[in-house]
Amino acid sequence: MAQVWKCSGLRWSDDGPVLRWSGGRRSPLARGRRVAFGVADGGVRECVGARGHACPTRTSVSGRSTGARCEECARLDRAHSVAADTVADDPRPYHVYLAWFGPGMVKVGITAVERGSARLLEQGAVCFSWLGAGPLMAARRAEELLRAALRVPDRIPYGDKRVVRARLPVTPAERAAEVEELHALSVALGGWPESLVPEPCQVVDHVRLFGLDGVPAAVGEVAELVPGGVVSGELVAVAGPDLHLATRRGVVVLDTRLLPGWELTAAGAGDDGQLLVPVRGFETPQDGLF
């Protein structure tokens, strides 16, 4: 019987992106390495549970789900989530930030100061700047102020980020321009929370860290994993949860949030560059597989 592994997801550490596996194993994601695996034939994708606890019903979940949780476990996972606005008494200081993902795509968000820029790396922010720092509720009020006064969203779909990532402006200055303009408008707004200390605009660019400089534009993305499927390619970039893989079809993006819940096996030596899973093209998504 082939050995199987279960992926726990991608995390950004001080040393860069790392894939985590059940049992504590970690796989650093260095550019140029081969990423290759198969999906156990005849298997099903099971809910990964919530907050460190296994799903009591081992419910099957959709191969297209990026949460890999059944409805009940998803509810439990978000029950104490700052992102879901269900926590109001967190005593930690929080940063408010502006994150840029591509032309016309800037969002506002908050993250605990102690986490540094990890949240921005996890989201795949191409560049960002802090806006201010202070108590959680003050950070929340600033976030809402920008949404109401400047119509800055607090969420941008991952799929939209992937498409524009293939057409990024070339220079850091061009990428920073929208963040700098919005930062100036934001700190000048009336109603800024008194307990939130504004921070100067200092745009941090992640293009080199992600490995996006000079790589071929991605032509599509893995839509889902399926039993018996194979994914194989050379890792050319990592942005947020996304692996950019050079395959026989060109560079294709794999969202690592599609991996948890599946039993994965080693890919065969003859599978180099193969994508035997549904793939959705960026240029004509209505055409489905290509």
N, C-alpha and C positions, 0 to 999 in steps of 0.2 A: 504493500500500500504506500502511495506517495506521501511524503511528509507534508503537512499543511500548517499554515500560519494564519493568524488573525491580526489585522492591522488595527492599531488604536488611533491612528491619525497622524497628521504632520504638526510639529511644533517648531517654532523659531527659538533657538537658544543663542547664547553669546557666541557660539562657534558656527552659527548658521542653521539652515533648515535640517530637521531630523525626522525620519519616519519612525514611529514607535510601534512596537508589537506586543501582543499579550505575552506575559512572562517577563517583561522588562527589557527585552532586546531593543536596541536602537540602531538605525541605519543612517549615518550622515549622508546628506544629499549633495555630494560634490559634483560640480559640472564636469561633463565628460564621461561620467560613469554610465554603465549600462543598467537600465531599469527594465526588468523583464519578469513577468509572472503569468501564471494561468489561474483561471477560476475553476474550482473543483467541479468536475462534470456531475450533473445530477443534483447539485447542492441548491440550497435556498439561502437567501439573505435574511439573517435573524436580527431582531432588535438588539441594540447594544446595551440597553438598560439606562439607568439614570443615576447620576451622582455616586458612582462607584458601586452600584447594586445591579445585579443581573436582572433582566426582564423576567418577571415571575411566570409569564405565559410563553416565553420564547417566540413571540409573535413574528411572523414573516413581514418584511417591509419591502417597499418598491426599490428596484434597482436604480431608479432615477432620483431617489431621495438623498439629499446631502446631509440630512440629520441622522439617518439610520436608526430612528426611534419610532416605536408605535405611538399612537396618540396619547396614551396614558403616561408613558415614560417621558415623552416630550413635555407634557404638562408638569410633571414632577421636576424635570431638569430646569425648567424656567421659573419654578416657584420661588427661588431665592436669587434671581438673576438681576444684576444692576442694569444690564442691557434691556431687560424687559420692563424696567421701571417698577419692579416689585419690592425693591429695597429702598428704604428712606432713611435709615438710621446708621448707615455705614460711617464710622468716624474718620476714615482715611481721607486725606486730601486727594482731590481729583484735578486732572488736567482737562481743559477744553481745547480741542484741536480742529484745524481745517485740513482735510485730506483731499488730494487731487489724484484722479485716476485717468484723466485724459481731457481733451478740450471740452469745456462746458460741463465737466463732471467733477464738482467739488461738493464734499459733504462736511457737516459738522458732527462732532462726536465727543464723548468723554471717556477717559480711562484713568484708573488709579495711578497717582504719581509714582508709586513704587514699582509699577510695571514698565516704566520708561517707554520706549517706542515699540515694545513687543506687539501691542494691539495694532499699530499701523502696519507692521510687517505681516501680521496674520491676515489683514484685510487686503493686502496687495496694494497699498497706497504707493503710487509712483513717487510722490513727494508730499511733504506736509509741513505745517508750522504749528507750534503751540499758540493758543490765544490767551490763556490765563490759567490760574490755578487757585483752588480754594475748596471749601466744603462741598459735599455732594449736591446738596439742594441748590446751592448757588451755581454750581456747574450746570445743573439741570435747567435752571432759569435762563442762563446765558444761551444754552442750546435752543431752548424754546424761543427766545428773543430773536435769534438769527433765523429760525424757521418762519416766524411770523413777519418780521420786518424786512428780511432780505430774501425770503423764500429759498433758503439753503436747506436741502434735504438732509435727513439724518441716516438715510439708507440709500445705497445704490446697488442694484442687482449684480451679482457676480458675472452673469452672462454678459451684461453690458460692458463691464470692465475688460473682459477678455477680448471683445471685438475691437475696442478702441486701442487696446495695448499693441495692436499690430500697426498702428499709425501714430505713434507718439512724436511730438515735436523733437527736433534733434538736440538742441542745446538745453542745459539746465536752466538758463535764464528764461527761455521760452516756456519751459514747463512751470517755472515759478511765478510767472506773471499774474495768472488768475488768483493764486493764493495771496500774493502781495496786495493786489487790489481789494480782495474781499476782506483781508485782515484789517486794512485801513478803514474800510466802511464799518466793520464790526465793532472795533474799539471806539468809534466815534458815535455809536448809537446811544440815544438816551435810554435810561432804564437798566443800564449795566449794573449787575448786583454788586453792592458795596464790598461784600466779603470776598469777592473774586478779584485777585490781583492780576491785572493785565500783564502779558509778556510780549516782548518785542518780536517782530516778524523775523524769524530766522528759518528759512526754508531748507529742509533736509531732503536731498534727492536720493532715491533708492535704485535708480536704473542700473548702476554698476554692481551694487550689492545683489540685485535680483539676477544679474547676468543678461539683461535685455539689450545692452549696447552691442550693436553689430550682428545680432543673431537674425536669421530669416524670420519673417513674420509668420505667425501661426495661421494655418489654413482652416482649422476646425477644432472641434473638441469631442472628447469621448462623451457620448450621451448617457451611457449606462454600462455596467458590467453585466454579463450573462453567464450562466453555467457553461463550462467548456470554453469560455472565451480566453483570448491571449492578448496581452499588452506587452510590447517590447520596443525599446528605442533608446537612443543616447540622450542623456539629460543635458539640455543646452541652457536652461534658465529655470528659476523657481520664483514665483511671485505669489505671495499669500499662500493659499492652499494648492496652487496650481503648479504642476510639473509641465514644462515645455519639452516635448520629446521629439527628436529627429527620427522619423520613421520612413518606411517605403512610400508613404503618402505625402511626405513633407513634414513640417513641424506641426504636431497636434498637441493640444492641451489636455492633460488629465487632471481633473479636480480630485485630490486625494480624499475628499469627504465622501466619495463614492465607494471607497475601499472597505471601511468598517462594516462588520456584519457578515462578510463573505469568508469562506475558507479558501485561501490562496495557496497555490503550489508553484514549484519552480517551472519556468518556461524551458522548452527544449532548445538545444543548440541550433536547430534549424529554423527557429522562430525569430531570428534577429530582424528587427524592424517591422515585425508583423503587428497588425491591429485587427484581431478577429473579434471585434466588439462593435456595436453600433456607434458610428461617428457622424457628427452633425457639422456640415460646412458652415463657415462664417459668411461667405459671400451670398449664398442662396439657401438660408436655413429652411425655407419652405420646401426644398427638394428632399429633405430628410437625409438618408444615408448617401454616402458617395464612395 
